[in-house]
Amino acid sequence: MAPYADELTTDPAVRVTGLVRRFGTRTVLDHLDLDIAPGQFVALLGRSGSGKSTLLRALAGLDHDVAGGGELRIPRQVSVVFQDSRLLPWRRVIDNVVLGLRGPDRFARARAALAEVGLAGRERAWPNQLSGGEQQRVALARSLVTEPQLLLADEPFGALDALTRIRMHGLLRDLCARHRPAVLLVTHDVDEAVLLADRVVVIDDGVFTVDLDLDLPTPRTSRDPRFQEYRELLLAALGVPDAAI
């Protein structure tokens, strides 16, 4: 069990040192070090099989076979958003959001969270009555209603169409600015990473090859020359020449 970062220090929110994960003879995470500051939005890029989701699962406490001689410290309150909204189809929207909440105000908190994601009035809907984008909005409401100190997002918009993704990018950016969790977003999308993150980390063969702070104004636009500079640098780190996109 990883110690809770808030029991030890308030800075960083996440501390990983010397993290190792092996599957048989294959080393997927090779002595990784990573700090994430409170409120910092970090995007994690990498090719398939590079170790992105393995690291996220370790931070989520879903993988107890990680090893190493260092530390794995996380906040006490962690939420996870997946590519699939993972709503329970036999529960109405509001009942999905209150799942795991305690206290007499839990339904009021859930209604407020649904209003934040633009779903006020849909509390009694069934999941199958919602579009894919709306289902992900419910998943975001469920993840943020607990006021997490760390939000882990595993390609949460990967299954959405392009226009819905654009809307969800804006929503996630606004929600994170309001609630200020530390965020680790796993994505294959370089543009998504540059659009949303304060910092981008690239993983390859279980080690970090790039750790880049992004200095861009808000709101961000792909027309900014610095956006394109960051994009080209990250594509090169991933072995994808910009001309091939």
N, C-alpha and C positions, 0 to 999 in steps of 0.2 A: 504494500500500500504506500503510495506516494505521500509525503508530508504535505500539509496544506500551507501554501505560501503565506496566507494571511496570519498564520500562527507564528511565522518566523520573521517575516519582514513585509513591508508594504511595497517594496520595490526590489526586484521586478515582480510582476504578477505571475509570470512563469519562469522557471529556471530549469534548464536541462543541461547536464554536463555528462559527457562520457556515455551517452545512451547507445546500447547495442541491442539489435534484434536479429536473430538468426532463424532461418527455417531449414533445418537439416544442415547441410554444409554451406548453404548460401547465406551470406551476410547482407541483410536488407538495410539495416541502420548501423553505421560503422563509427562508433564513438562520437556521436553528435553532441554539439554544444549549441544552446539557443536560449536567449533571454527575450522575453516580451514584457514591455513596460505596461503599467496600468493604462487602459484607454487606448493603447496602440493597436492599429489595424495592420496585420501582417498577412501578405498573400504568399502562399507556398506553391511554386511552380516546379514542374518536372515531368519528364516523359513517363509513359505507362511503365509500372514496375520499378520506379526509382525510389520508392519508399514513402511517398506523400501520405497515403491513407494509413500506412503502418504507424507513422509518427502521430497522426491525428488520433488513432485508436489508443495509442499509449497515453496520450494526454487526456483522453476521455475516460481513462481507467478501464477500458475494455480489453486490454491485452496485459496480462500479468506475467508474461514470459520475457519481457524486456529485461536487459541486464546492463551491467557496466559498473565501473568503480566510482561514479560520481553521484549526481543528484537528479531527482525528478520531482520538482515541486510545482504544485498547481494550486489555484485558489479553491476555497471550500465550495463555492457555488459555480458549477460548470454546466453549460447547456450545449447541446449538439443539434445541428440542422443537417439533414442528409439530402441527397439528390431526390430521393423519394420522400414525399411529405410524411409518410408513415403514420397517417391518421387512422384511428380505429374506425372501420366502416360502420360498426354497430352503435357508435356513439355520435351524438349530434356535435356540431362545431364547438359550442361552448363547453361541452363535457370533455372534448379532446383537450381544450386549453386548460381546464382546471385539473387535469389529470396530475396527481402528485402534489397539488397545492393543499395547504392546510389553513384553517382559520375561517371565521364566519364571514369574512369579506372576500373570500376567494372568487365568488361569482362576480362581484363588483369589479375586482381586479381583472378578471378574464374579459368582461365586457369592455373595460377601458383599453385593454391590450388589443382587442379586436377592432375597436374604433381607431386605434393608432395605425393599424395596417389597412384601413379603409373598408372594413367589413362590419361596421355598425348595422344592425338590423338583420344580419345573417346568422345570429347566434343559434337559432333552432334548425338551421339547415342540416341536411345530411352531407357527408363528404362527397358522395357521388353526384350531388346536385351542384357542385362547384367545378369551375374550370381548373386546369393545372396550376395556373398562376394564383388563383384564389386559394387552392389547397396549400401552396407554399407560403402564402400570407398567413394562413392559420398556423403553419409550422413555425413561422417567425414569431407570431404572437405567443405561442406556447413556449418557445425558447426564451423569450424576453420577459414574460410575466413574472418569472422568478428573480428578476434583476441579477443576472449572472455577472460574476467578475471576469469570466472567460467564456466567450462564445466560439465554438468550433463549428466550422461550416465546410462540409465535404461536397464540393461541386453542387451547391444548392439550386443552381439555375440551369444545370446542364441539360435537363429534359424539356426546357421551355422554348417556345418559338422566339425569334429575334426581337420582336416588338415587346413581348412580355418581359424578356430579359432586361431590356432597357428600362422599363418601368420598375422592375424589381431592384435593379442597381440603385436607382434613385431612392427607393424606399429603404433599402438596407443602409445606404449611406446616411440618410436622415435619422433612422432609428439608432444607429450606432453613435451618431453625434449627440443624440438626446440621452441615451442610457450610459454611454461611455464604458462598455466592457472592453477588455482586451479581446482581440479577435484574431483567430488563425483561419484564413480562408484557403482551402485546397482547391486549385483550379488548373485546367489545361489552357485557359484563355488568357493570353498575354495582355490583350486590351482590357479585359475585365480586371486583371491585377493592377494595371497602371491607373485605371479609372478610379478604383476604390481604395487602394492601400496607401498607408503611410510608408510602408517598407515592403520590399519584395525579396524573398529568399528562394534560390534555385537549388534543388537537390538532384544529384546524379550519382547513381550507383551507391546510394547510402551515405553520401557526404555532401555538405553544402559547398557549392562552387561559386555562388554569388550571394552577397548580402548587401542590398541596395536601398538606401533611404531616398524617397521620392520628394523632390522639392517642386511642387506644382500648386498653383492657386486653386481656390474653390469658387465656383463650380469648375470642374475640369472638362476639357474638350480635347478631342483627338486632333484638332487643328493646331493646338499649341506645338511649336517646334520642339519644346522639351519633351512633350508626350511622345513624339516620334523618335527622339533620341533614346529615351528609355525603352521604347518598344523594340527598336533595332538592337540595342544592347542585349536585351533579354532573349530575343529570338536567336541571336548569335550564340548566347550561352546554352540555348536548348538545341543548337545544331541545325537551326532552320534559317536559311538566308532570307532576308526580307523580300527579295525579289520572287521567292517561291510562293508568297502568300497572295 
